[in-house]
Amino acid sequence: MFRLAFFVLLLAAVPLTLMLFEADLRPNPPAGDFRLESADGPLALSDHRGEWVVLYFGYAACPDVCPNSLARWSEVFRELERREGRRPQALLFISVDPNRDRPSTLGPLARFFHPDFDGITGSEQAIAEVAERYHVDYARGERTDSAMGYSIDHTTYSYLIDPRGELVAMFPDTLRVEQLVDAVAEEMR
């Protein structure tokens, strides 16, 4: 009987332990303003004060995750507009590959997915500083099996910034469109 009671208590503690462990792993970035380069010139997050903005870190040559994420956010913007009558005013696609990505190609790439998306980049140091503020990890991995020569492994969270310029929510890339629509709509209320 004692073994059964101990086993039941142990099983009951596992979800709590996992929740606590998961909470400890969730990043709590300091976030903040930054200035990078867009196809139209310098762009700061503070240029969007008074607006809701989504930030997504990725790179133009990403073969799968980034285009899927941008397509998902395009659907989220359209669904929020349809359902709620409002949505974030912009998504800033921040390149973690400043050696290859140029503002002149990032802007059109981002706008391919939605007219209110913009692509921005900067020097390696500038990108590293912004990435650090948002707890974005990225690393270059050499690829001898690819004409690209390398790929970039990177964090795939999206960040919702409120009209005051403050980070109010982080969304893992595993959320479906409906979940993102509900979460963003709730934050914007």
C-alpha positions as CSV (number, residue, x, y, z in Angstrom):
1,M,0.0,0.0,0.0
2,F,2.9,2.4,0.9
3,R,4.5,1.8,-2.5
4,L,1.2,2.6,-4.3
5,A,0.7,5.8,-2.4
6,F,4.4,6.8,-3.1
7,F,4.0,6.1,-6.8
8,V,0.7,8.1,-7.0
9,L,2.4,11.1,-5.2
10,L,5.4,10.8,-7.5
11,L,3.2,10.8,-10.6
12,A,1.3,13.8,-9.3
13,A,4.5,15.7,-8.8
14,V,5.8,15.1,-12.3
15,P,3.5,17.6,-14.1
16,L,4.3,20.3,-11.5
17,T,8.0,19.7,-11.8
18,L,7.8,19.9,-15.6
19,M,5.8,23.1,-15.4
20,L,8.3,24.7,-13.1
21,F,11.2,23.5,-15.3
22,E,9.5,24.8,-18.4
23,A,8.9,28.1,-16.8
24,D,12.6,28.4,-15.8
25,L,13.6,27.7,-19.5
26,R,11.2,30.3,-21.0
27,P,13.3,33.4,-21.9
28,N,12.5,36.7,-20.4
29,P,14.4,39.1,-22.6
30,P,14.9,42.7,-21.7
31,A,14.0,43.6,-25.3
32,G,14.0,47.3,-26.2
33,D,14.5,49.7,-29.0
34,F,17.0,49.2,-31.9
35,R,17.9,50.8,-35.2
36,L,18.7,48.6,-38.3
37,E,18.6,49.1,-42.0
38,S,15.6,48.6,-44.3
39,A,15.3,49.0,-48.0
40,D,14.0,52.5,-47.3
41,G,16.8,53.5,-45.0
42,P,17.3,53.3,-41.2
43,L,14.4,51.8,-39.3
44,A,14.1,51.9,-35.5
45,L,11.5,49.9,-33.5
46,S,10.6,53.3,-32.0
47,D,9.5,54.4,-35.5
48,H,6.5,52.2,-34.8
49,R,5.5,53.8,-31.5
50,G,1.7,53.8,-31.2
51,E,1.5,50.6,-33.2
52,W,1.5,46.9,-32.5
53,V,4.5,45.1,-34.1
54,V,5.6,41.5,-34.5
55,L,9.4,40.8,-34.6
56,Y,10.7,37.6,-36.2
57,F,14.4,36.7,-36.5
58,G,15.5,34.6,-39.5
59,Y,17.3,34.9,-42.8
60,A,16.4,35.1,-46.5
61,A,18.1,31.8,-47.6
62,C,16.3,29.8,-44.9
63,P,14.9,26.8,-46.7
64,D,11.8,26.0,-44.6
65,V,11.3,27.5,-41.1
66,C,11.4,31.2,-42.0
67,P,9.2,31.1,-45.1
68,N,6.7,28.9,-43.2
69,S,6.7,31.3,-40.3
70,L,6.2,34.4,-42.5
71,A,3.4,32.7,-44.4
72,R,1.8,31.8,-41.0
73,W,2.0,35.4,-39.8
74,S,0.5,36.6,-43.1
75,E,-2.5,34.4,-42.4
76,V,-2.6,35.7,-38.8
77,F,-2.6,39.3,-40.0
78,R,-5.4,38.6,-42.5
79,E,-7.5,36.6,-40.0
80,L,-7.1,39.2,-37.3
81,E,-8.2,41.9,-39.7
82,R,-11.2,39.9,-40.7
83,R,-12.3,38.7,-37.3
84,E,-11.2,41.6,-35.0
85,G,-11.1,44.5,-37.4
86,R,-7.6,45.2,-36.4
87,R,-4.1,43.6,-36.3
88,P,-0.5,44.5,-35.7
89,Q,0.5,47.2,-38.1
90,A,3.9,45.6,-39.0
91,L,6.1,42.6,-38.9
92,L,9.8,43.2,-38.9
93,F,11.8,40.3,-40.3
94,I,15.2,40.7,-38.7
95,S,18.0,39.0,-40.5
96,V,20.5,36.9,-38.5
97,D,22.6,36.5,-41.7
98,P,24.0,40.0,-42.2
99,N,26.8,38.7,-44.4
100,R,24.4,37.6,-47.2
101,D,21.1,39.5,-46.5
102,R,20.8,43.0,-47.8
103,P,18.0,45.5,-47.1
104,S,17.3,45.7,-50.8
105,T,16.4,42.0,-50.9
106,L,15.0,41.5,-47.5
107,G,12.3,44.2,-47.9
108,P,10.8,42.7,-51.1
109,L,11.1,39.2,-49.6
110,A,9.1,40.2,-46.5
111,R,6.5,42.1,-48.5
112,F,6.0,39.0,-50.8
113,F,4.3,37.5,-47.7
114,H,2.3,40.6,-46.7
115,P,2.5,44.3,-47.7
116,D,3.0,45.4,-44.1
117,F,6.1,43.1,-43.5
118,D,9.5,44.6,-43.7
119,G,13.0,43.1,-43.8
120,I,15.8,44.7,-41.8
121,T,19.4,43.9,-41.1
122,G,22.6,45.6,-40.0
123,S,26.2,44.9,-39.2
124,E,27.2,41.7,-37.4
125,Q,27.6,43.6,-34.2
126,A,24.2,45.4,-34.5
127,I,22.4,42.1,-35.2
128,A,24.2,40.4,-32.3
129,E,23.2,43.3,-29.9
130,V,19.5,43.1,-31.0
131,A,19.5,39.3,-30.8
132,E,21.0,39.4,-27.3
133,R,18.3,41.8,-26.1
134,Y,15.6,39.4,-27.3
135,H,17.4,36.3,-26.2
136,V,17.7,35.0,-29.8
137,D,20.3,32.4,-30.4
138,Y,21.8,31.9,-33.8
139,A,24.8,30.1,-35.2
140,R,26.4,29.6,-38.6
141,G,26.8,26.0,-39.6
142,E,29.0,25.1,-42.5
143,R,27.3,23.0,-45.2
144,T,29.5,21.2,-47.7
145,D,26.4,19.6,-49.3
146,S,24.9,22.9,-50.3
147,A,25.7,25.6,-52.9
148,M,24.9,28.1,-50.2
149,G,27.9,27.0,-48.2
150,Y,26.3,27.5,-44.8
151,S,23.0,27.7,-43.0
152,I,22.0,29.5,-39.8
153,D,20.4,27.7,-36.9
154,H,18.3,30.2,-35.0
155,T,15.6,30.7,-32.3
156,T,12.2,30.7,-33.8
157,Y,10.1,32.7,-31.4
158,S,8.0,35.6,-32.6
159,Y,7.8,38.7,-30.4
160,L,4.7,40.9,-30.0
161,I,5.5,44.6,-29.2
162,D,2.8,46.8,-27.9
163,P,2.2,50.5,-28.9
164,R,4.5,51.7,-26.0
165,G,7.3,49.7,-27.6
166,E,7.3,47.0,-24.9
167,L,7.5,43.3,-25.4
168,V,4.2,41.8,-24.2
169,A,4.3,38.3,-25.6
170,M,6.5,35.6,-27.1
171,F,5.2,32.9,-29.4
172,P,6.9,29.7,-30.2
173,D,6.9,28.7,-33.8
174,T,4.8,25.6,-33.0
175,L,1.6,27.6,-32.6
176,R,-1.0,27.2,-35.3
177,V,-2.7,30.2,-37.0
178,E,-5.8,29.9,-34.9
179,Q,-3.8,29.9,-31.7
180,L,-1.8,32.9,-32.8
181,V,-4.9,34.8,-33.8
182,D,-6.5,34.2,-30.4
183,A,-3.3,35.0,-28.4
184,V,-2.6,38.3,-30.4
185,A,-6.3,39.3,-30.2
186,E,-6.2,38.8,-26.4
187,E,-3.1,40.9,-26.0
188,M,-4.5,43.7,-28.2
189,R,-7.7,44.0,-26.1
